[in-house]
Amino acid sequence: MELDFVKLHGLGNDFVFIDDFSRDIELTQEQVALLCDRHFGIGADGVIMVRPSKRSECAAYMHYINADGTLAQMCGNGVRCFAKYLVDRGFVLASDGSFVADTLAGPKPISFEVDKHDKLTFATVDMGHPVLEPQNVPVDLPANALTDDETGFVKDSAIESPWGAFAFTCVSMGNPHAICFIDDFSTLPDELFVSASDKCLATLDLNRIGAYYESHLVFPEKTNVEFAHVGNDAIEMRVFERGCGETLACGTGACATNVAAALTGRASRENDVILRGGTLHIKWDADDHVMMTGPATEAFQGTVEL
Ligand SMILES: N[C@@H](CCC[C@H](N)C(=O)O)C(=O)O
């Protein structure tokens, strides 16, 4: 089978887009994994199928698949790229300035800016409200789990690992996130860093610790894992994504981390979140909606044989 594709990214979190408006393309898990393979395929963190939406208010439906072929409910960087795909190809009029995208996590209103060629540059997505109920986070909580009195959400709960216990706050943005804030990296064991003489977020061995918590027993549906540090002006964050591994950025992860930082009293409700691939601006509005602003970029397009 020959497939036309477009490769887009949001801060280096990259996706293979496939036009499936005709609804006649079903990819197997193996085919998705091959498309995403950086040596044997195109290379990406996930595949996004652009499909028609059943909701009259939505321009199209974003079907998101992780690099390992598993389905995810939502993708923040992906939905900004989805907006760029639709605007740059004329499925949404550049002059409209906004539209609603349909996703497995529900409709997401998006406003956007375009350049002088009517190509989308930045998008602000209303990511909806964070979900904090325990049923949307680990169902099998450790005995020492701390939960918020009012909402019952899981905050700063110690979850064991071979390297000691790490405290996680769990926030769902449609998809699950477990966020660990580290104030002082020097307190962590040397073996958790690729360079023990320079212990910081950048040198944390996320491939080891992230993979461990992604599949921890308390997360039966697996989870995205964020390690973050709250600085004076911004939140720094690295992410190990469910079904994919470390990525350069994660939109839903940045939203969840911003919410977790505010809920645990570490930061205000509006912050720049600095990721390896760049910065997202996140605001948790008074009406409980999380707004995410950031760029979307097209890298190249082509045809692939599957
Ligand atoms: N990169 C994404 C999230 C993609 C889905 C995630 N790996 C999951 O399985 O939930 C983002 O930008 O939000």
The ligand as a Gaussian input file, in Angstrom:
#p B3LYP/6-31G(d) Opt

LIG

0 1
 N        2.733000      14.045000      23.058000
 C        1.438000      14.204000      23.516000
 C        0.744000      13.096000      24.242000
 C        0.624000      11.825000      23.402000
 C       -0.154000      10.703000      24.061000
 C        0.544000      10.069000      25.232000
 N        1.775000       9.426000      24.888000
 C       -0.420000       9.059000      25.917000
 O       -0.309000       7.850000      25.684000
 O       -1.281000       9.509000      26.678000
 C        1.077000      15.603000      23.925000
 O        1.678000      16.544000      23.370000
 O        0.154000      15.790000      24.702000

